[in-house]
Amino acid sequence: MKIVRRIGVSPRERGSATAETCPDIFELSDGNFAVIGTDATDQLDGALPPDAARAAYERIVVISRQTLIGAKADIPDA
Protein backbone atom coordinates (compact mmCIF):
# COMPACT_ATOMS: atom_id res chain seq x y z
CA MET A 1 0.00 0.00 0.00
CA LYS A 2 1.34 3.41 -1.01
CA ILE A 3 0.15 7.01 -0.98
CA VAL A 4 -0.98 7.87 -4.51
CA ARG A 5 -1.98 11.51 -4.03
CA ARG A 6 -3.13 14.16 -1.61
CA ILE A 7 -6.86 14.84 -1.58
CA GLY A 8 -7.40 18.59 -1.42
CA VAL A 9 -4.91 21.31 -0.71
CA SER A 10 -1.83 20.98 1.48
CA PRO A 11 -1.89 22.13 5.11
CA ARG A 12 0.46 24.98 4.17
CA GLU A 13 -2.03 26.16 1.52
CA ARG A 14 -4.72 26.14 4.24
CA GLY A 15 -2.55 28.38 6.41
CA SER A 16 -0.68 25.90 8.59
CA ALA A 17 2.86 27.14 9.02
CA THR A 18 3.80 24.67 11.75
CA ALA A 19 3.83 20.91 12.20
CA GLU A 20 1.28 21.26 15.01
CA THR A 21 -1.86 21.58 12.90
CA CYS A 22 -1.56 19.52 9.75
CA PRO A 23 -4.69 17.47 9.12
CA ASP A 24 -4.49 15.85 5.70
CA ILE A 25 -6.23 13.30 3.48
CA PHE A 26 -4.49 10.90 1.07
CA GLU A 27 -5.71 8.41 -1.52
CA LEU A 28 -3.95 5.06 -1.28
CA SER A 29 -2.92 2.66 -4.02
CA ASP A 30 -5.61 0.17 -2.93
CA GLY A 31 -8.35 2.79 -3.36
CA ASN A 32 -8.75 3.50 0.36
CA PHE A 33 -8.02 6.80 2.06
CA ALA A 34 -5.67 7.70 4.91
CA VAL A 35 -6.35 10.63 7.22
CA ILE A 36 -4.00 12.60 9.44
CA GLY A 37 -6.00 14.17 12.22
CA THR A 38 -6.37 14.51 15.95
CA ASP A 39 -7.06 11.28 17.81
CA ALA A 40 -10.37 11.86 19.60
CA THR A 41 -11.19 8.23 20.36
CA ASP A 42 -11.30 8.70 24.13
CA GLN A 43 -13.58 11.75 23.86
CA LEU A 44 -15.98 10.43 21.19
CA ASP A 45 -16.10 6.65 21.60
CA GLY A 46 -18.98 6.76 24.08
CA ALA A 47 -20.87 9.27 21.91
CA LEU A 48 -21.07 7.05 18.82
CA PRO A 49 -24.63 6.41 17.66
CA PRO A 50 -26.10 2.97 18.45
CA ASP A 51 -25.61 1.77 14.86
CA ALA A 52 -21.90 2.70 14.80
CA ALA A 53 -19.03 0.63 16.14
CA ARG A 54 -15.25 0.79 16.32
CA ALA A 55 -12.88 -2.18 16.31
CA ALA A 56 -10.12 -2.22 18.92
CA TYR A 57 -7.55 -1.39 16.21
CA GLU A 58 -9.56 1.60 14.87
CA ARG A 59 -9.32 5.18 16.08
CA ILE A 60 -11.76 8.09 15.78
CA VAL A 61 -9.86 10.88 14.05
CA VAL A 62 -11.00 14.49 13.78
CA ILE A 63 -10.05 16.73 10.88
CA SER A 64 -11.03 20.34 10.49
CA ARG A 65 -14.03 21.35 8.43
CA GLN A 66 -11.63 23.41 6.29
CA THR A 67 -9.62 20.26 5.51
CA LEU A 68 -12.64 18.27 4.32
CA ILE A 69 -14.16 21.16 2.36
CA GLY A 70 -10.77 21.74 0.71
CA ALA A 71 -10.74 18.08 -0.34
CA LYS A 72 -14.31 17.96 -1.65
CA ALA A 73 -13.41 18.62 -5.31
CA ASP A 74 -10.83 15.80 -5.28
CA ILE A 75 -13.05 13.11 -3.71
CA PRO A 76 -14.25 10.71 -6.40
CA ASP A 77 -17.99 10.15 -6.83
CA ALA A 78 -17.53 6.41 -7.12
CNS distance restraints for C-alpha pairs under 8 A (distance, minus, plus):
assign (resid   1 and name CA) (resid  28 and name CA) 6.54 0.50 0.50
assign (resid   1 and name CA) (resid  29 and name CA) 5.63 0.50 0.50
assign (resid   1 and name CA) (resid  30 and name CA) 6.33 0.50 0.50
assign (resid   2 and name CA) (resid  28 and name CA) 5.54 0.50 0.50
assign (resid   2 and name CA) (resid  29 and name CA) 5.27 0.50 0.50
assign (resid   2 and name CA) (resid  30 and name CA) 7.90 0.50 0.50
assign (resid   3 and name CA) (resid  26 and name CA) 6.39 0.50 0.50
assign (resid   3 and name CA) (resid  27 and name CA) 6.04 0.50 0.50
assign (resid   3 and name CA) (resid  28 and name CA) 4.54 0.50 0.50
assign (resid   3 and name CA) (resid  29 and name CA) 6.13 0.50 0.50
assign (resid   4 and name CA) (resid  26 and name CA) 7.25 0.50 0.50
assign (resid   4 and name CA) (resid  27 and name CA) 5.62 0.50 0.50
assign (resid   4 and name CA) (resid  28 and name CA) 5.21 0.50 0.50
assign (resid   4 and name CA) (resid  29 and name CA) 5.58 0.50 0.50
assign (resid   5 and name CA) (resid  26 and name CA) 5.72 0.50 0.50
assign (resid   5 and name CA) (resid  27 and name CA) 5.46 0.50 0.50
assign (resid   5 and name CA) (resid  28 and name CA) 7.29 0.50 0.50
assign (resid   6 and name CA) (resid  10 and name CA) 7.59 0.50 0.50
assign (resid   6 and name CA) (resid  24 and name CA) 7.63 0.50 0.50
assign (resid   6 and name CA) (resid  25 and name CA) 6.02 0.50 0.50
assign (resid   6 and name CA) (resid  26 and name CA) 4.43 0.50 0.50
assign (resid   6 and name CA) (resid  27 and name CA) 6.30 0.50 0.50
assign (resid   7 and name CA) (resid  24 and name CA) 7.73 0.50 0.50
assign (resid   7 and name CA) (resid  25 and name CA) 5.33 0.50 0.50
assign (resid   7 and name CA) (resid  26 and name CA) 5.30 0.50 0.50
assign (resid   7 and name CA) (resid  27 and name CA) 6.52 0.50 0.50
assign (resid   7 and name CA) (resid  71 and name CA) 5.21 0.50 0.50
assign (resid   7 and name CA) (resid  74 and name CA) 5.51 0.50 0.50
assign (resid   7 and name CA) (resid  75 and name CA) 6.77 0.50 0.50
assign (resid   8 and name CA) (resid  25 and name CA) 7.31 0.50 0.50
assign (resid   8 and name CA) (resid  67 and name CA) 7.46 0.50 0.50
assign (resid   8 and name CA) (resid  68 and name CA) 7.78 0.50 0.50
assign (resid   8 and name CA) (resid  70 and name CA) 5.08 0.50 0.50
assign (resid   8 and name CA) (resid  71 and name CA) 3.55 0.50 0.50
assign (resid   8 and name CA) (resid  72 and name CA) 6.95 0.50 0.50
assign (resid   8 and name CA) (resid  73 and name CA) 7.16 0.50 0.50
assign (resid   8 and name CA) (resid  74 and name CA) 5.87 0.50 0.50
assign (resid   9 and name CA) (resid  13 and name CA) 6.07 0.50 0.50
assign (resid   9 and name CA) (resid  14 and name CA) 6.92 0.50 0.50
assign (resid   9 and name CA) (resid  67 and name CA) 7.87 0.50 0.50
assign (resid   9 and name CA) (resid  70 and name CA) 6.05 0.50 0.50
assign (resid   9 and name CA) (resid  71 and name CA) 6.68 0.50 0.50
assign (resid  10 and name CA) (resid  14 and name CA) 6.53 0.50 0.50
assign (resid  10 and name CA) (resid  24 and name CA) 7.16 0.50 0.50
assign (resid  11 and name CA) (resid  15 and name CA) 6.41 0.50 0.50
assign (resid  11 and name CA) (resid  16 and name CA) 5.26 0.50 0.50
assign (resid  11 and name CA) (resid  17 and name CA) 7.94 0.50 0.50
assign (resid  11 and name CA) (resid  21 and name CA) 7.80 0.50 0.50
assign (resid  11 and name CA) (resid  22 and name CA) 5.33 0.50 0.50
assign (resid  11 and name CA) (resid  23 and name CA) 6.75 0.50 0.50
assign (resid  11 and name CA) (resid  24 and name CA) 6.82 0.50 0.50
assign (resid  11 and name CA) (resid  67 and name CA) 7.96 0.50 0.50
assign (resid  12 and name CA) (resid  16 and name CA) 4.65 0.50 0.50
assign (resid  12 and name CA) (resid  17 and name CA) 5.83 0.50 0.50
assign (resid  14 and name CA) (resid  66 and name CA) 7.71 0.50 0.50
assign (resid  14 and name CA) (resid  67 and name CA) 7.76 0.50 0.50
assign (resid  16 and name CA) (resid  21 and name CA) 6.21 0.50 0.50
assign (resid  16 and name CA) (resid  22 and name CA) 6.54 0.50 0.50
assign (resid  18 and name CA) (resid  22 and name CA) 7.70 0.50 0.50
assign (resid  22 and name CA) (resid  36 and name CA) 7.35 0.50 0.50
assign (resid  22 and name CA) (resid  37 and name CA) 7.38 0.50 0.50
assign (resid  23 and name CA) (resid  35 and name CA) 7.29 0.50 0.50
assign (resid  23 and name CA) (resid  36 and name CA) 4.93 0.50 0.50
assign (resid  23 and name CA) (resid  37 and name CA) 4.71 0.50 0.50
assign (resid  23 and name CA) (resid  38 and name CA) 7.63 0.50 0.50
assign (resid  23 and name CA) (resid  63 and name CA) 5.69 0.50 0.50
assign (resid  23 and name CA) (resid  64 and name CA) 7.09 0.50 0.50
assign (resid  23 and name CA) (resid  67 and name CA) 6.72 0.50 0.50
assign (resid  24 and name CA) (resid  35 and name CA) 5.74 0.50 0.50
assign (resid  24 and name CA) (resid  36 and name CA) 4.98 0.50 0.50
assign (resid  24 and name CA) (resid  37 and name CA) 6.90 0.50 0.50
assign (resid  24 and name CA) (resid  63 and name CA) 7.65 0.50 0.50
assign (resid  24 and name CA) (resid  67 and name CA) 6.77 0.50 0.50
assign (resid  25 and name CA) (resid  33 and name CA) 6.88 0.50 0.50
assign (resid  25 and name CA) (resid  34 and name CA) 5.80 0.50 0.50
assign (resid  25 and name CA) (resid  35 and name CA) 4.60 0.50 0.50
assign (resid  25 and name CA) (resid  36 and name CA) 6.41 0.50 0.50
assign (resid  25 and name CA) (resid  71 and name CA) 7.60 0.50 0.50
assign (resid  26 and name CA) (resid  33 and name CA) 5.50 0.50 0.50
assign (resid  26 and name CA) (resid  34 and name CA) 5.14 0.50 0.50
assign (resid  26 and name CA) (resid  35 and name CA) 6.43 0.50 0.50
assign (resid  27 and name CA) (resid  31 and name CA) 6.48 0.50 0.50
assign (resid  27 and name CA) (resid  32 and name CA) 6.08 0.50 0.50
assign (resid  27 and name CA) (resid  33 and name CA) 4.56 0.50 0.50
assign (resid  27 and name CA) (resid  34 and name CA) 6.47 0.50 0.50
assign (resid  28 and name CA) (resid  32 and name CA) 5.31 0.50 0.50
assign (resid  28 and name CA) (resid  33 and name CA) 5.55 0.50 0.50
assign (resid  28 and name CA) (resid  34 and name CA) 6.95 0.50 0.50
assign (resid  35 and name CA) (resid  61 and name CA) 7.68 0.50 0.50
assign (resid  36 and name CA) (resid  61 and name CA) 7.65 0.50 0.50
assign (resid  36 and name CA) (resid  63 and name CA) 7.47 0.50 0.50
assign (resid  37 and name CA) (resid  61 and name CA) 5.40 0.50 0.50
assign (resid  37 and name CA) (resid  62 and name CA) 5.25 0.50 0.50
assign (resid  37 and name CA) (resid  63 and name CA) 4.98 0.50 0.50
assign (resid  38 and name CA) (resid  61 and name CA) 5.39 0.50 0.50
assign (resid  38 and name CA) (resid  62 and name CA) 5.11 0.50 0.50
assign (resid  38 and name CA) (resid  63 and name CA) 6.65 0.50 0.50
assign (resid  39 and name CA) (resid  59 and name CA) 6.74 0.50 0.50
assign (resid  39 and name CA) (resid  60 and name CA) 6.03 0.50 0.50
assign (resid  39 and name CA) (resid  61 and name CA) 4.71 0.50 0.50
assign (resid  39 and name CA) (resid  62 and name CA) 6.48 0.50 0.50
assign (resid  40 and name CA) (resid  44 and name CA) 6.00 0.50 0.50
assign (resid  40 and name CA) (resid  45 and name CA) 8.00 0.50 0.50
assign (resid  40 and name CA) (resid  59 and name CA) 7.63 0.50 0.50
assign (resid  40 and name CA) (resid  60 and name CA) 5.55 0.50 0.50
assign (resid  40 and name CA) (resid  61 and name CA) 5.66 0.50 0.50
assign (resid  40 and name CA) (resid  62 and name CA) 6.41 0.50 0.50
assign (resid  41 and name CA) (resid  45 and name CA) 5.30 0.50 0.50
assign (resid  41 and name CA) (resid  59 and name CA) 5.58 0.50 0.50
assign (resid  41 and name CA) (resid  60 and name CA) 4.62 0.50 0.50
assign (resid  41 and name CA) (resid  61 and name CA) 6.97 0.50 0.50
assign (resid  42 and name CA) (resid  46 and name CA) 7.92 0.50 0.50
assign (resid  43 and name CA) (resid  47 and name CA) 7.94 0.50 0.50
assign (resid  44 and name CA) (resid  48 and name CA) 6.56 0.50 0.50
assign (resid  44 and name CA) (resid  60 and name CA) 7.25 0.50 0.50
assign (resid  45 and name CA) (resid  54 and name CA) 7.93 0.50 0.50
assign (resid  45 and name CA) (resid  60 and name CA) 7.40 0.50 0.50
assign (resid  48 and name CA) (resid  52 and name CA) 5.98 0.50 0.50
assign (resid  48 and name CA) (resid  53 and name CA) 7.25 0.50 0.50
assign (resid  54 and name CA) (resid  58 and name CA) 5.93 0.50 0.50
assign (resid  54 and name CA) (resid  59 and name CA) 7.38 0.50 0.50
assign (resid  63 and name CA) (resid  67 and name CA) 6.44 0.50 0.50
assign (resid  63 and name CA) (resid  68 and name CA) 7.22 0.50 0.50
assign (resid  64 and name CA) (resid  68 and name CA) 6.71 0.50 0.50
assign (resid  65 and name CA) (resid  69 and name CA) 6.07 0.50 0.50
assign (resid  66 and name CA) (resid  70 and name CA) 5.89 0.50 0.50
assign (resid  67 and name CA) (resid  71 and name CA) 6.34 0.50 0.50
assign (resid  68 and name CA) (resid  72 and name CA) 6.21 0.50 0.50
assign (resid  71 and name CA) (resid  75 and name CA) 6.43 0.50 0.50
